[in-house]
Amino acid sequence: MPKPTLTRWSAREVPSADLMNTRVTIPQKYYAKLPYVSVRGVKVGTAFPGGVPPNQPLYAGQRRDVTWDPARQYKSGGFSSPDNVRFRIPEDGVYHVIFNAAVYGSTVRSVGENVNAYLEVDGATGAGVSGNIGHTIYQHQQAGGHTTIRVSVTEFFTKGSSVRAQMYLDSGATGTWGIAAADFDANFHAFMISPSSNGWSQPAAEPPSLTPWKAGSVVSVEAMNAATYDPYVHLENRPRFTARGTQFSVAASQEKVALAWDSMYANDPGFGLRRLGDGFADRTAVTVPYSGIYLVSLFCSARHADGADSASYGFQAKIHGSSSSDAKILAQGSTTRIGQDCSVSLDDVLYLNAGEALNIRFYGWGSSTRWVNGDSDGRINTLGAIYLGT
């Protein structure tokens, strides 16, 4: 169903059946079921030796597209797939994409064997995003076991472009590798959040103030537009921000640091990138402009330059407000090896109050360990949030 054309009420208009359907019923139907695709389980290859369940093979030094089982795909709102690899975007808009894969490896080297996950977009036109839009790196920790790798991102796609998942196995990997094929081992989801038609830079419309109707009140032009037109304009382009790129160096005695972001895009001026407070660097916190529910996503990479070989680290998303310095904490951790990048990724839906600030902190543990940021392709350190409603 294509995005409806929104028009305002004007004075002396008669609310006929056609106008009510055009301005109320059709938009409600559209926004109640935005485009969505969900696939679970990769296309199965041959069974691995030693009783390991069938996997989709990965080969050292090769970057390959993930092929999905056609029998385990759900598509609505015009999504399609010509090859069970690429999923074609049905309408211009802002989408959230998630890719998870459990990777099996029969061996592990002392220096670590890295697995990379990517989200790629092809065929974009106009203001649509193209190329690599997300990248994470995980280290396979145990021979004969599985490591789950994940990447997610919110971006603006144009109609007709395609989004796909890719994997890359470290060129020095030995043994047998593959993506586990079960429904719960590999999945890919893409869903529209806002049907914006003017690109990522289209300014957001503020959340509407929906005033209840009262008996005996006059049905004015202003009231009709506030109840129908204004909410749909807001839904077409929800407030959002994306911050990318960070550099840090944490000495063994330091343990933690607040991340300062190199750049941030926001389609609402209420999102502010600022210093959190005394003791923090500039550009270490993002203030949200509206109270409500936000979809927050984060993926970051780190490495340790020296110290304990299997030191651990974590990224924490802290929410700061006037009522509590640490009202809510989202955390994710991992273990890395010396000189090896390793990523973490998380998504969460949470309620934030207007004026509260998101702050990402890196924690590194391990005796005599010095930590630095991962230095991959520039898409590997990202914080984003989009307003979903009250």
Disulfide bonds with the S-S distance in Angstrom:
none
